[in-house]
Amino acid sequence: MNEINQNSELEELKRRLGPPDKEQIRLLLRVAPEQRLRTMLEMQEVILNSWHTRLRKAHPELSDLDLCRLMFKRLQQNG
């Protein structure tokens, strides 16, 4: 991906997210780094499981391997 696309995607993400919530940042910084990482990994697991379930319902004909490939393809598209 070239630098122009990366910059425009970053600007679009910033626009969608809005300004940072300083109180939320202050609270997050009080949490130990290990806990922040653990929470992030738990959230990632929940999201991936929900994607897997949704894709399995939409594509029951796919093998596990093909479903995994589809998940990776979607992850590449959505970041």
N, CA, C and O atoms as CSV, one atom per row, in Angstrom:
chain,resi,resn,atom,element,x,y,z
A,1,MET,N,N,0.859,-1.168,0.000
A,1,MET,CA,C,0.000,0.000,0.000
A,1,MET,C,C,0.903,1.227,0.000
A,1,MET,O,O,1.878,1.284,0.749
A,2,ASN,N,N,0.582,2.206,-0.835
A,2,ASN,CA,C,1.456,3.363,-0.883
A,2,ASN,C,C,1.137,4.355,0.221
A,2,ASN,O,O,0.107,4.270,0.889
A,3,GLU,N,N,2.060,5.304,0.391
A,3,GLU,CA,C,1.959,6.245,1.510
A,3,GLU,C,C,0.710,7.119,1.422
A,3,GLU,O,O,0.108,7.438,2.447
A,4,ILE,N,N,0.316,7.508,0.215
A,4,ILE,CA,C,-0.877,8.353,0.056
A,4,ILE,C,C,-2.120,7.612,0.533
A,4,ILE,O,O,-2.940,8.181,1.252
A,5,ASN,N,N,-2.269,6.350,0.142
A,5,ASN,CA,C,-3.420,5.563,0.589
A,5,ASN,C,C,-3.410,5.380,2.097
A,5,ASN,O,O,-4.454,5.472,2.743
A,6,GLN,N,N,-2.232,5.120,2.662
A,6,GLN,CA,C,-2.137,4.948,4.112
A,6,GLN,C,C,-2.558,6.223,4.831
A,6,GLN,O,O,-3.291,6.171,5.819
A,7,ASN,N,N,-2.091,7.371,4.331
A,7,ASN,CA,C,-2.446,8.641,4.967
A,7,ASN,C,C,-3.934,8.921,4.859
A,7,ASN,O,O,-4.546,9.369,5.828
A,8,SER,N,N,-4.528,8.665,3.697
A,8,SER,CA,C,-5.960,8.934,3.546
A,8,SER,C,C,-6.782,7.970,4.400
A,8,SER,O,O,-7.808,8.364,4.956
A,9,GLU,N,N,-6.350,6.722,4.513
A,9,GLU,CA,C,-7.051,5.770,5.379
A,9,GLU,C,C,-6.928,6.173,6.842
A,9,GLU,O,O,-7.884,6.048,7.608
A,10,LEU,N,N,-5.755,6.654,7.226
A,10,LEU,CA,C,-5.557,7.106,8.604
A,10,LEU,C,C,-6.444,8.313,8.902
A,10,LEU,O,O,-7.060,8.386,9.966
A,11,GLU,N,N,-6.509,9.250,7.973
A,11,GLU,CA,C,-7.357,10.430,8.165
A,11,GLU,C,C,-8.831,10.036,8.248
A,11,GLU,O,O,-9.577,10.593,9.054
A,12,GLU,N,N,-9.249,9.089,7.428
A,12,GLU,CA,C,-10.641,8.625,7.467
A,12,GLU,C,C,-10.942,7.967,8.811
A,12,GLU,O,O,-12.008,8.187,9.386
A,13,LEU,N,N,-10.015,7.168,9.309
A,13,LEU,CA,C,-10.201,6.524,10.610
A,13,LEU,C,C,-10.291,7.573,11.716
A,13,LEU,O,O,-11.150,7.479,12.593
A,14,LYS,N,N,-9.412,8.564,11.679
A,14,LYS,CA,C,-9.460,9.642,12.679
A,14,LYS,C,C,-10.798,10.373,12.623
A,14,LYS,O,O,-11.372,10.703,13.661
A,15,ARG,N,N,-11.291,10.624,11.417
A,15,ARG,CA,C,-12.565,11.326,11.257
A,15,ARG,C,C,-13.700,10.504,11.851
A,15,ARG,O,O,-14.565,11.041,12.543
A,16,ARG,N,N,-13.696,9.186,11.578
A,16,ARG,CA,C,-14.770,8.324,12.083
A,16,ARG,C,C,-14.726,8.187,13.598
A,16,ARG,O,O,-15.770,8.128,14.248
A,17,LEU,N,N,-13.533,8.136,14.159
A,17,LEU,CA,C,-13.399,7.950,15.604
A,17,LEU,C,C,-13.676,9.228,16.386
A,17,LEU,O,O,-14.115,9.171,17.535
A,18,GLY,N,N,-13.426,10.367,15.777
A,18,GLY,CA,C,-13.620,11.633,16.476
A,18,GLY,C,C,-12.439,11.938,17.384
A,18,GLY,O,O,-11.444,11.213,17.387
A,19,PRO,N,N,-12.554,13.016,18.154
A,19,PRO,CA,C,-11.432,13.411,19.014
A,19,PRO,C,C,-11.223,12.403,20.145
A,19,PRO,O,O,-12.164,11.733,20.571
A,20,PRO,N,N,-9.976,12.301,20.629
A,20,PRO,CA,C,-9.706,11.358,21.720
A,20,PRO,C,C,-10.430,11.772,22.995
A,20,PRO,O,O,-10.597,12.958,23.276
A,21,ASP,N,N,-10.848,10.791,23.744
A,21,ASP,CA,C,-11.503,11.019,25.025
A,21,ASP,C,C,-10.413,11.016,26.102
A,21,ASP,O,O,-9.904,9.962,26.481
A,22,LYS,N,N,-10.067,12.203,26.582
A,22,LYS,CA,C,-8.944,12.332,27.520
A,22,LYS,C,C,-9.192,11.589,28.832
A,22,LYS,O,O,-8.257,11.048,29.422
A,23,GLU,N,N,-10.424,11.559,29.284
A,23,GLU,CA,C,-10.742,10.835,30.522
A,23,GLU,C,C,-10.543,9.330,30.325
A,23,GLU,O,O,-10.009,8.649,31.200
A,24,GLN,N,N,-10.976,8.818,29.170
A,24,GLN,CA,C,-10.795,7.393,28.872
A,24,GLN,C,C,-9.311,7.053,28.800
A,24,GLN,O,O,-8.884,6.023,29.321
A,25,ILE,N,N,-8.531,7.905,28.163
A,25,ILE,CA,C,-7.084,7.673,28.067
A,25,ILE,C,C,-6.460,7.677,29.457
A,25,ILE,O,O,-5.631,6.822,29.768
A,26,ARG,N,N,-6.853,8.636,30.297
A,26,ARG,CA,C,-6.326,8.718,31.659
A,26,ARG,C,C,-6.628,7.435,32.438
A,26,ARG,O,O,-5.769,6.913,33.149
A,27,LEU,N,N,-7.861,6.936,32.293
A,27,LEU,CA,C,-8.237,5.706,32.994
A,27,LEU,C,C,-7.467,4.497,32.467
A,27,LEU,O,O,-7.032,3.644,33.241
A,28,LEU,N,N,-7.304,4.429,31.149
A,28,LEU,CA,C,-6.573,3.299,30.562
A,28,LEU,C,C,-5.118,3.277,31.002
A,28,LEU,O,O,-4.542,2.207,31.198
A,29,LEU,N,N,-4.524,4.453,31.157
A,29,LEU,CA,C,-3.121,4.507,31.566
A,29,LEU,C,C,-2.917,4.048,33.005
A,29,LEU,O,O,-1.795,3.732,33.401
A,30,ARG,N,N,-3.978,4.009,33.781
A,30,ARG,CA,C,-3.888,3.520,35.161
A,30,ARG,C,C,-3.880,1.993,35.220
A,30,ARG,O,O,-3.493,1.413,36.235
A,31,VAL,N,N,-4.304,1.345,34.143
A,31,VAL,CA,C,-4.340,-0.120,34.095
A,31,VAL,C,C,-2.943,-0.627,33.720
A,31,VAL,O,O,-2.282,-0.067,32.845
A,32,ALA,N,N,-2.515,-1.675,34.382
A,32,ALA,CA,C,-1.194,-2.253,34.101
A,32,ALA,C,C,-1.116,-2.710,32.642
A,32,ALA,O,O,-2.103,-3.195,32.090
A,33,PRO,N,N,0.061,-2.555,32.014
A,33,PRO,CA,C,0.210,-2.959,30.609
A,33,PRO,C,C,-0.195,-4.410,30.358
A,33,PRO,O,O,-0.793,-4.716,29.326
A,34,GLU,N,N,0.129,-5.316,31.305
A,34,GLU,CA,C,-0.238,-6.730,31.110
A,34,GLU,C,C,-1.748,-6.893,31.033
A,34,GLU,O,O,-2.260,-7.677,30.234
A,35,GLN,N,N,-2.454,-6.144,31.873
A,35,GLN,CA,C,-3.917,-6.232,31.882
A,35,GLN,C,C,-4.500,-5.647,30.602
A,35,GLN,O,O,-5.460,-6.187,30.053
A,36,ARG,N,N,-3.922,-4.542,30.124
A,36,ARG,CA,C,-4.408,-3.957,28.860
A,36,ARG,C,C,-4.224,-4.949,27.720
A,36,ARG,O,O,-5.115,-5.124,26.889
A,37,LEU,N,N,-3.058,-5.601,27.683
A,37,LEU,CA,C,-2.791,-6.592,26.640
A,37,LEU,C,C,-3.736,-7.778,26.769
A,37,LEU,O,O,-4.283,-8.247,25.771
A,38,ARG,N,N,-3.933,-8.265,27.990
A,38,ARG,CA,C,-4.832,-9.400,28.221
A,38,ARG,C,C,-6.250,-9.058,27.754
A,38,ARG,O,O,-6.905,-9.865,27.095
A,39,THR,N,N,-6.712,-7.865,28.100
A,39,THR,CA,C,-8.055,-7.433,27.704
A,39,THR,C,C,-8.164,-7.320,26.188
A,39,THR,O,O,-9.169,-7.726,25.603
A,40,MET,N,N,-7.126,-6.766,25.548
A,40,MET,CA,C,-7.140,-6.642,24.096
A,40,MET,C,C,-7.212,-8.013,23.427
A,40,MET,O,O,-7.947,-8.195,22.457
A,41,LEU,N,N,-6.450,-8.974,23.944
A,41,LEU,CA,C,-6.469,-10.322,23.369
A,41,LEU,C,C,-7.819,-11.007,23.587
A,41,LEU,O,O,-8.299,-11.732,22.715
A,42,GLU,N,N,-8.427,-10.776,24.749
A,42,GLU,CA,C,-9.759,-11.338,25.002
A,42,GLU,C,C,-10.789,-10.743,24.042
A,42,GLU,O,O,-11.645,-11.455,23.518
A,43,MET,N,N,-10.696,-9.433,23.817
A,43,MET,CA,C,-11.629,-8.784,22.885
A,43,MET,C,C,-11.418,-9.306,21.467
A,43,MET,O,O,-12.378,-9.524,20.728
A,44,GLN,N,N,-10.155,-9.505,21.093
A,44,GLN,CA,C,-9.852,-10.029,19.771
A,44,GLN,C,C,-10.462,-11.418,19.598
A,44,GLN,O,O,-11.015,-11.728,18.543
A,45,GLU,N,N,-10.361,-12.245,20.624
A,45,GLU,CA,C,-10.928,-13.595,20.565
A,45,GLU,C,C,-12.443,-13.548,20.373
A,45,GLU,O,O,-12.995,-14.298,19.568
A,46,VAL,N,N,-13.107,-12.670,21.109
A,46,VAL,CA,C,-14.565,-12.534,20.983
A,46,VAL,C,C,-14.938,-12.104,19.566
A,46,VAL,O,O,-15.868,-12.651,18.972
A,47,ILE,N,N,-14.221,-11.136,19.032
A,47,ILE,CA,C,-14.522,-10.639,17.685
A,47,ILE,C,C,-14.293,-11.730,16.644
A,47,ILE,O,O,-15.137,-11.946,15.774
A,48,LEU,N,N,-13.156,-12.420,16.729
A,48,LEU,CA,C,-12.868,-13.474,15.750
A,48,LEU,C,C,-13.873,-14.617,15.844
A,48,LEU,O,O,-14.291,-15.163,14.823
A,49,ASN,N,N,-14.261,-14.979,17.057
A,49,ASN,CA,C,-15.270,-16.033,17.212
A,49,ASN,C,C,-16.606,-15.611,16.617
A,49,ASN,O,O,-17.301,-16.423,16.006
A,50,SER,N,N,-16.967,-14.344,16.795
A,50,SER,CA,C,-18.244,-13.893,16.232
A,50,SER,C,C,-18.175,-13.861,14.708
A,50,SER,O,O,-19.147,-14.210,14.038
A,51,TRP,N,N,-17.031,-13.443,14.151
A,51,TRP,CA,C,-16.872,-13.477,12.688
A,51,TRP,C,C,-16.970,-14.912,12.183
A,51,TRP,O,O,-17.643,-15.186,11.190
A,52,HIS,N,N,-16.292,-15.823,12.875
A,52,HIS,CA,C,-16.294,-17.229,12.466
A,52,HIS,C,C,-17.719,-17.783,12.474
A,52,HIS,O,O,-18.135,-18.447,11.525
A,53,THR,N,N,-18.458,-17.510,13.536
A,53,THR,CA,C,-19.835,-17.997,13.649
A,53,THR,C,C,-20.710,-17.424,12.542
A,53,THR,O,O,-21.483,-18.147,11.911
A,54,ARG,N,N,-20.583,-16.120,12.310
A,54,ARG,CA,C,-21.384,-15.472,11.270
A,54,ARG,C,C,-21.052,-16.027,9.880
A,54,ARG,O,O,-21.951,-16.293,9.082
A,55,LEU,N,N,-19.759,-16.198,9.599
A,55,LEU,CA,C,-19.361,-16.735,8.296
A,55,LEU,C,C,-19.784,-18.194,8.139
A,55,LEU,O,O,-20.163,-18.612,7.045
A,56,ARG,N,N,-19.724,-18.968,9.215
A,56,ARG,CA,C,-20.141,-20.375,9.146
A,56,ARG,C,C,-21.625,-20.463,8.826
A,56,ARG,O,O,-22.036,-21.306,8.028
A,57,LYS,N,N,-22.439,-19.598,9.440
A,57,LYS,CA,C,-23.880,-19.592,9.147
A,57,LYS,C,C,-24.147,-19.164,7.712
A,57,LYS,O,O,-25.049,-19.691,7.060
A,58,ALA,N,N,-23.364,-18.211,7.219
A,58,ALA,CA,C,-23.558,-17.716,5.854
A,58,ALA,C,C,-23.024,-18.687,4.807
A,58,ALA,O,O,-23.499,-18.700,3.671
A,59,HIS,N,N,-22.035,-19.501,5.184
A,59,HIS,CA,C,-21.384,-20.409,4.226
A,59,HIS,C,C,-21.223,-21.810,4.826
A,59,HIS,O,O,-20.097,-22.258,5.042
A,60,PRO,N,N,-22.324,-22.501,5.097
A,60,PRO,CA,C,-22.214,-23.835,5.708
A,60,PRO,C,C,-21.540,-24.853,4.790
A,60,PRO,O,O,-21.075,-25.894,5.253
A,61,GLU,N,N,-21.487,-24.558,3.504
A,61,GLU,CA,C,-20.907,-25.496,2.544
A,61,GLU,C,C,-19.378,-25.493,2.562
A,61,GLU,O,O,-18.759,-26.415,2.030
A,62,LEU,N,N,-18.759,-24.473,3.164
A,62,LEU,CA,C,-17.303,-24.375,3.145
A,62,LEU,C,C,-16.663,-25.347,4.127
A,62,LEU,O,O,-17.180,-25.597,5.215
A,63,SER,N,N,-15.526,-25.886,3.709
A,63,SER,CA,C,-14.733,-26.712,4.631
A,63,SER,C,C,-14.123,-25.788,5.683
A,63,SER,O,O,-14.126,-24.567,5.521
A,64,ASP,N,N,-13.605,-26.368,6.752
A,64,ASP,CA,C,-12.960,-25.558,7.788
A,64,ASP,C,C,-11.797,-24.755,7.207
A,64,ASP,O,O,-11.603,-23.590,7.555
A,65,LEU,N,N,-11.030,-25.385,6.324
A,65,LEU,CA,C,-9.895,-24.704,5.708
A,65,LEU,C,C,-10.367,-23.533,4.850
A,65,LEU,O,O,-9.801,-22.443,4.930
A,66,ASP,N,N,-11.394,-23.745,4.034
A,66,ASP,CA,C,-11.907,-22.666,3.188
A,66,ASP,C,C,-12.516,-21.543,4.023
A,66,ASP,O,O,-12.403,-20.369,3.670
A,67,LEU,N,N,-13.156,-21.903,5.122
A,67,LEU,CA,C,-13.714,-20.885,6.010
A,67,LEU,C,C,-12.587,-20.060,6.633
A,67,LEU,O,O,-12.699,-18.841,6.761
A,68,CYS,N,N,-11.515,-20.725,7.014
A,68,CYS,CA,C,-10.351,-20.034,7.565
A,68,CYS,C,C,-9.756,-19.081,6.524
A,68,CYS,O,O,-9.395,-17.949,6.848
A,69,ARG,N,N,-9.655,-19.535,5.295
A,69,ARG,CA,C,-9.149,-18.675,4.215
A,69,ARG,C,C,-10.040,-17.455,4.024
A,69,ARG,O,O,-9.549,-16.343,3.830
A,70,LEU,N,N,-11.348,-17.667,4.078
A,70,LEU,CA,C,-12.286,-16.558,3.935
A,70,LEU,C,C,-12.121,-15.563,5.083
A,70,LEU,O,O,-12.167,-14.351,4.869
A,71,MET,N,N,-11.932,-16.070,6.295
A,71,MET,CA,C,-11.716,-15.177,7.441
A,71,MET,C,C,-10.462,-14.339,7.242
A,71,MET,O,O,-10.481,-13.133,7.489
A,72,PHE,N,N,-9.370,-14.959,6.799
A,72,PHE,CA,C,-8.138,-14.207,6.573
A,72,PHE,C,C,-8.324,-13.171,5.469
A,72,PHE,O,O,-7.805,-12.059,5.557
A,73,LYS,N,N,-9.059,-13.541,4.442
A,73,LYS,CA,C,-9.331,-12.589,3.360
A,73,LYS,C,C,-10.096,-11.381,3.902
A,73,LYS,O,O,-9.766,-10.241,3.577
A,74,ARG,N,N,-11.109,-11.627,4.720
A,74,ARG,CA,C,-11.893,-10.528,5.309
A,74,ARG,C,C,-11.035,-9.683,6.245
A,74,ARG,O,O,-11.167,-8.459,6.280
A,75,LEU,N,N,-10.162,-10.330,6.997
A,75,LEU,CA,C,-9.279,-9.581,7.896
A,75,LEU,C,C,-8.349,-8.663,7.112
A,75,LEU,O,O,-8.093,-7.531,7.523
A,76,GLN,N,N,-7.846,-9.152,5.983
A,76,GLN,CA,C,-6.980,-8.321,5.154
A,76,GLN,C,C,-7.748,-7.127,4.602
A,76,GLN,O,O,-7.205,-6.025,4.520
A,77,GLN,N,N,-9.000,-7.336,4.225
A,77,GLN,CA,C,-9.809,-6.252,3.670
A,77,GLN,C,C,-10.172,-5.221,4.727
A,77,GLN,O,O,-10.223,-4.025,4.440
A,78,ASN,N,N,-10.423,-5.675,5.940
A,78,ASN,CA,C,-10.926,-4.787,6.992
A,78,ASN,C,C,-9.858,-4.334,7.979
A,78,ASN,O,O,-10.143,-3.550,8.885
A,79,GLY,N,N,-8.656,-4.811,7.814
A,79,GLY,CA,C,-7.591,-4.399,8.725
A,79,GLY,C,C,-7.702,-5.074,10.014
A,79,GLY,O,O,-6.883,-4.844,10.904
